Amino acid sequence: YAGVALGLGRAAVAEGASYAGTRTQFGRPIADFQAISFKLADIATEVDAARLLVHDAARALAADPDDVSVAARALLLANDAAKRAADEALQIHGGYGYTRDFPVERLWRDARALSALEGPPETLALEVAQAALGGP
């Protein structure tokens, strides 16, 4: 599911950036406004960090299939990044983000539903914490 979350996050960043570049307010694209630019920078950075961790987890699992803590960390971060990216992209779209006229509405719903499929984030956090504490 980490790869799915990563794809959702990347799509949300792309949708937010595309909309911000085309939507104008006060005679200029909303991407020119600092608040929108900061939102895009934050979510792009988080999704990219998740991508790096997902790739690292894939390499680690290929070397040691029993090291599930690295997969739990990747899944936890990728899911959080996807949800935040979808939330922020929805905010960039404003009220239009809640309509089915824009793909960001679907991305937001899918990012939320992904949590239900992978299980509660607390379970993943416990797995990561046990590994950090040197547990089994």
Contacts in CASP RR format, 6 or more apart in sequence:
PFRMAT RR
TARGET T0000
AUTHOR 0000-0000-0000
METHOD contacts of the structure
MODEL  1
YAGVALGLGRAAVAEGASYAGTRTQFGRPIADFQAISFKLADIATEVDAA
RLLVHDAARALAADPDDVSVAARALLLANDAAKRAADEALQIHGGYGYTR
DFPVERLWRDARALSALEGPPETLALEVAQAALGGP
1 75 0 8 1.000
1 78 0 8 1.000
1 79 0 8 1.000
1 114 0 8 1.000
1 117 0 8 1.000
1 118 0 8 1.000
2 50 0 8 1.000
2 54 0 8 1.000
2 57 0 8 1.000
2 71 0 8 1.000
2 74 0 8 1.000
2 75 0 8 1.000
2 78 0 8 1.000
2 79 0 8 1.000
3 54 0 8 1.000
3 78 0 8 1.000
4 114 0 8 1.000
5 50 0 8 1.000
5 75 0 8 1.000
5 78 0 8 1.000
5 79 0 8 1.000
5 81 0 8 1.000
5 82 0 8 1.000
5 111 0 8 1.000
5 114 0 8 1.000
6 47 0 8 1.000
6 50 0 8 1.000
6 51 0 8 1.000
6 54 0 8 1.000
6 78 0 8 1.000
6 81 0 8 1.000
6 82 0 8 1.000
7 82 0 8 1.000
8 82 0 8 1.000
8 85 0 8 1.000
8 86 0 8 1.000
8 107 0 8 1.000
8 110 0 8 1.000
8 111 0 8 1.000
8 114 0 8 1.000
9 43 0 8 1.000
9 47 0 8 1.000
9 50 0 8 1.000
9 81 0 8 1.000
9 82 0 8 1.000
9 85 0 8 1.000
9 86 0 8 1.000
9 107 0 8 1.000
9 111 0 8 1.000
10 47 0 8 1.000
10 51 0 8 1.000
10 85 0 8 1.000
11 103 0 8 1.000
11 107 0 8 1.000
12 43 0 8 1.000
12 47 0 8 1.000
12 82 0 8 1.000
12 85 0 8 1.000
12 86 0 8 1.000
12 88 0 8 1.000
12 89 0 8 1.000
12 104 0 8 1.000
12 107 0 8 1.000
12 108 0 8 1.000
12 111 0 8 1.000
13 40 0 8 1.000
13 43 0 8 1.000
13 44 0 8 1.000
13 47 0 8 1.000
13 85 0 8 1.000
13 89 0 8 1.000
15 89 0 8 1.000
15 93 0 8 1.000
15 102 0 8 1.000
15 103 0 8 1.000
15 104 0 8 1.000
15 107 0 8 1.000
16 40 0 8 1.000
16 88 0 8 1.000
16 89 0 8 1.000
16 92 0 8 1.000
16 93 0 8 1.000
16 104 0 8 1.000
17 31 0 8 1.000
17 40 0 8 1.000
17 44 0 8 1.000
19 89 0 8 1.000
19 92 0 8 1.000
19 93 0 8 1.000
19 102 0 8 1.000
19 104 0 8 1.000
20 29 0 8 1.000
20 30 0 8 1.000
20 31 0 8 1.000
20 36 0 8 1.000
20 40 0 8 1.000
20 92 0 8 1.000
21 29 0 8 1.000
21 30 0 8 1.000
21 31 0 8 1.000
22 29 0 8 1.000
23 29 0 8 1.000
23 30 0 8 1.000
24 30 0 8 1.000
25 33 0 8 1.000
30 36 0 8 1.000
30 92 0 8 1.000
31 37 0 8 1.000
31 40 0 8 1.000
36 92 0 8 1.000
39 88 0 8 1.000
39 91 0 8 1.000
39 92 0 8 1.000
40 88 0 8 1.000
40 92 0 8 1.000
42 84 0 8 1.000
42 88 0 8 1.000
43 81 0 8 1.000
43 84 0 8 1.000
43 85 0 8 1.000
43 88 0 8 1.000
43 89 0 8 1.000
46 80 0 8 1.000
46 81 0 8 1.000
46 84 0 8 1.000
46 85 0 8 1.000
47 81 0 8 1.000
47 82 0 8 1.000
47 85 0 8 1.000
49 77 0 8 1.000
49 81 0 8 1.000
50 74 0 8 1.000
50 77 0 8 1.000
50 78 0 8 1.000
50 80 0 8 1.000
50 81 0 8 1.000
50 82 0 8 1.000
53 73 0 8 1.000
53 74 0 8 1.000
53 77 0 8 1.000
53 78 0 8 1.000
54 74 0 8 1.000
54 78 0 8 1.000
56 70 0 8 1.000
56 74 0 8 1.000
57 70 0 8 1.000
57 71 0 8 1.000
57 73 0 8 1.000
57 74 0 8 1.000
60 67 0 8 1.000
60 70 0 8 1.000
60 71 0 8 1.000
61 67 0 8 1.000
61 70 0 8 1.000
61 71 0 8 1.000
68 127 0 8 1.000
69 127 0 8 1.000
69 128 0 8 1.000
69 130 0 8 1.000
69 131 0 8 1.000
72 124 0 8 1.000
72 127 0 8 1.000
72 128 0 8 1.000
72 131 0 8 1.000
73 124 0 8 1.000
73 128 0 8 1.000
75 118 0 8 1.000
75 124 0 8 1.000
76 121 0 8 1.000
76 124 0 8 1.000
76 125 0 8 1.000
76 128 0 8 1.000
79 111 0 8 1.000
79 114 0 8 1.000
79 115 0 8 1.000
79 118 0 8 1.000
79 121 0 8 1.000
80 121 0 8 1.000
82 111 0 8 1.000
82 114 0 8 1.000
83 111 0 8 1.000
83 112 0 8 1.000
83 114 0 8 1.000
83 115 0 8 1.000
85 111 0 8 1.000
86 104 0 8 1.000
86 107 0 8 1.000
86 108 0 8 1.000
86 110 0 8 1.000
86 111 0 8 1.000
86 112 0 8 1.000
87 108 0 8 1.000
89 104 0 8 1.000
89 107 0 8 1.000
89 108 0 8 1.000
90 97 0 8 1.000
90 98 0 8 1.000
90 104 0 8 1.000
90 105 0 8 1.000
90 108 0 8 1.000
93 102 0 8 1.000
93 104 0 8 1.000
96 102 0 8 1.000
97 104 0 8 1.000
97 105 0 8 1.000
97 108 0 8 1.000
98 105 0 8 1.000
99 105 0 8 1.000
100 106 0 8 1.000
115 121 0 8 1.000
118 124 0 8 1.000
130 136 0 8 1.000
END
